[in-house]
Amino acid sequence: MSIEQLKATNRCEGCDLSEAQLDEEDLSEAKLYGANLNLASLNGADLSGADLRNANLNNAYLKLANLSYAYLFRATLNDADLSGADLRWADLSNADLREADLREADLRKADLSESSLAEANLSGANLRGADLRWTDLYEANLSEADLSGADLTGADLTGADLRNAILTKADLSRTDLRGANLTGAILTEVDLSVAILK
């Protein structure tokens, strides 16, 4: 009944929606706090402004989904497919996005502070003005990503792939860049104070 409840009321807090087929559904501002959406298919779904705090989205399919302004505080998105997703202004603070696919995702002004993006694929992602303070980006793929004006204070970028990334006016103070690949990266007006480079 959970899917029917969600479609009828736009809320299903704490529901088990694992493996649910919700591609292209309009779930804008849905109340899904603590819901289990493990392996759910939400490709192209509209989840703008949705409350997904503490939700389980591990292995979920969210390709090209609209998650702008969504609340994903402490959500788990391990191995989730978020390629091409719209995550502008989304709150992903303290979220677990390890090994997530965020290729070409739009993360402008998103709050990713204190989240884990270890080994995530963010190649070609737009992270302009994103909040990445104290974020775990260990061995993350940020090749060709746009991090202009992003705040990466204290972020762990050890072993990260930053080839051809745009870091114009980014704050990299206190970051750990040991083993990071910065080949071709644009580092104009970058703050590297107290950063660990080797």
N, C-alpha and C positions, 0 to 999 in steps of 0.2 A: 504493500500500500504506500510505501514511502515515496515512490515516484509520482503516484497519483496525488498524494498529499502536497508534494512540492509544486506540482503544476497547478493545483487548485488554490493553494494559499500563498505560494512563493516563500514558504518557510518550511524547514525540516531540520531543526536544530538537533544535533546528536544522532541523526538518522543513519542507517546503514544503506548507503547508495553505491556500494562497491560494484564495479562492473556495469553501472547504469549507462544506458545509451541516451545521451542528452545532446548530441551534435546539433548545432545551429539553434538551440533553444534560447528563448528570451528569459534569462534569469537575473535581469538587472535588479540590484538592490535585494536579492534573495537573502533570507536569513538562514545561513548554513553553519552556524557556530558549532564546532566540534563534530561536524558530519564526517562519516567515513566514505570518501570518494576514491578509494584505492582502485586503480585500474578503470576508473570511469572514463567514458568517452565524451568529451566536451569540445570537440573540434569546432571552431567557428561560433561557439556559444557566446551570448552576451551576458557577462557576469560583472558588468560595470557597477561599482558601488556595492557589490555583494559583501556580506559579512561571512568570511571564511576563516575567522580566527580559530586557531587550534584544530583546523580541519586536517584530515589525512587525505592528501592528494598524491600519495606515492604512486609512481608508475601511471599517473593519469595522462590522458591525451587532451591537450589544450592548444593544439596547433591553431594559430590565427584567432584565438579566442580574445574577446574584449574584457580585460580585467582592470581597465583604467579606474582609478579611485577605489579599487577593492581593498578590503581589510583582510590581510593574510598574516597578521601578527602570530608568530609561533606556529604557523602551519608547516606541515611536512610535505615536501614536493620532491623527494628523492627520485631520480630517474624520470621525472615528469617531462613530457614533450610540450614545451612552451615556445617552440620555434615560430617566429613571426607574430607572437602574441602582443597585444597592446597592454602594457603595464604602466602607462604614464600615471604618476602621482599615487601609485599603489603603495600600501603599507606592508612591506615584507620584512619589517624589523624582527630580528630573532627567529626568522624562518629557516628551515632546513632545506636547502636546494642542492644538496650534494649530487653531483653527476647529472644535473638537470640539463636539458637541451633548450638553450635560450638563443639559438642562432637567429640573427636578424630581429630579435625582439626589441620593442620600443619601451625603454625603461627611463625615459626622461623624467627627472624630478622624483623618481621612485625612492622610497626609504628602504634601504637594504642594510641599515646599520645593525651590526652585531649578528648578521645572518651568516650561514655557512654556504658558500658556493664552491667548496673544494671540488676540483676536477670537473666543474660545470663547463659547458660549451657556450660561451658568450661571443663567439666570433661574429663580427659585423653588427653587434648589438649597439643600440643608441642609448648611452648612459649619460647624456649631457645633463649636468647639474644634479646627478644622483647622489644620494647620501650613502656612502659605503664606509663610514667610520667603523673601525674595529671589525671589519668583515673578514671572514676566512676565505681567501681566494687562492688557496694552495693549489698549485698546478692547474689553475683555471685557464681556459683558452679564451683570451681577450684579443686575439689577432684581429686587426682592422676594426676594432670597436672604437666608438667615439666616446671618450671620457672627458670631453671638454668641460672644465668648471666643476668636475665631480670632486667630492670630498672623500678622500681615501685615508684620512688621518688614522694611523695605527693599524691599517689593514695588513694582513699577511698575504704577500704576493710571492712567496718563495716558490720558485719553479714555474711561475706563471708565464704564459705565452702572450707577450705584448707586441709581437711583430706588427709594424705598420699601424699601431694604435695611435689615436689622436688624444694627447694628454694636455692640450693647451689650457693653461691656467688651472690645472688640477692641483689639489692639495695632497701631496704625498709625504707630508711630514710624519715622522715616526713610523713609516711603513717599512716592512721587511721585504727587500727586493733581491735577496740572495738567490742566485740561480735563475732569475727571471731573464727572459729573452726580450730585449728592447730594440732589436734590429729594426731600423726604419721607423721607429716610433717618433712622433712629433712631441717634443718636450718644451715647447715655448712657454716661458713664464711659469714654469712648474716650481712648486715649493717642495724642496727635498731636504728641508732642515731636519736633522736628527734621524734621517732615513738610514737603514742598514743596506748597503749596496754590495758587500761581499764579506 
